[in-house]
């Protein structure tokens, strides 16, 4: 199956990336149906035992909760891809989330900006896919921990475990338009002007320490990191600390309704993106013109050097000088047809050059430039005959 890669658009792309739990939803997704079904609603015990399992086995905490979900379900509930999506359909969302994604996309379109929404979460992909917003096509891509399923839809192995450190790789995928998790092209070099979503056009919305690597990466590269907090509890402890530590630029309640603080903030970022990209494109146009001018200058300078050496070869007075000039001429890779013809005429008409034409260095040089001709010429055929003479 062909791997899809996306290239730079004719309009700026703004990628808004979200953690899910406590960003779009007030609580952990597992604690909104699944834990109640297998743990009699004892949410703290589930997470406490998960942490103990991870610590005892030097285990990634996300792999630990995934293992525990499968293990605890045995004999209690039927855990399948379908049931996980059903749990996801019951996940509560913060105010305004249902309408947020399309409204922000539309606002971007009004200002000439393509807005794309991405999930980068340690939560379960299957549960996120079951939410109403995911089913409505809110997300360009969902990067989240996920299971491998057997032919009956039963989870049998972790397919992906996303923790706070490896979250950052997905920002680079979005930056380069290389969205497939198995596409190693994410490691390729892209010139800045070819990046589909430069970091300055990224927004990362998070709520806690697990988001810090992504927030920091976006922040230091000119993007926009936003800390959110629950508007019901008004606990701003985490966002105050993240702002103090320069992990975020802004914070706002997790209220996605129209004209909320978060809504106004993101719309302002869209407006700024539109203006910034006009300036960036002007800069790249100037840079391209300068580079082209530098290339022309370099080409003209190299052509002048080649011509000087050709003239010197024609007037060479001894064999040592001829060998020295040929050595210098051999350093050039690019030759124009008229220059090659001048060199061929010198070999045919200058007795001093022609006399040593079968010396290794001259023979190698002339064979190289003859090979650059689009087709043999009368002079090149004569030179080839000279090479075949004893």
Secondary structure, 3 states (H helix, E strand, C coil): CCCCCCCCCCCEEEEEEECCECCCECCCHHHCCHHHHHHCCCHHHHHHHHHHHHHHCCCCHHHHHHHHHHHHHCCCCCCCHHHHHHHHHCCCCCCCHHHHHHHHHHHHHHCCEEEEEEEEEEEEHHHHHCCHHHHCCCCCEEEEEEEEECCCCCEEEEEECCCCCCCHHHHHHHHHCCCCCCCHHHHCCCCHHHCCCCHHHEEEEECCHHHHHHHHHHHHCCCEEEEEECCCCCCCHHHHHHHHCCCCCEEEECCCCCCCHHHHHHHHHHHHHHHHHHHHHHHHHHHHHHHHHHHHHHHHHHHHHHHHHHHHHHCCCCHHHHHHHHHHHCCCCCCCHHHHHHHHHHHHHCHHHHHCCCCHHHHHHHHHHHCCCCCCCHHHHHHHHHHHCC
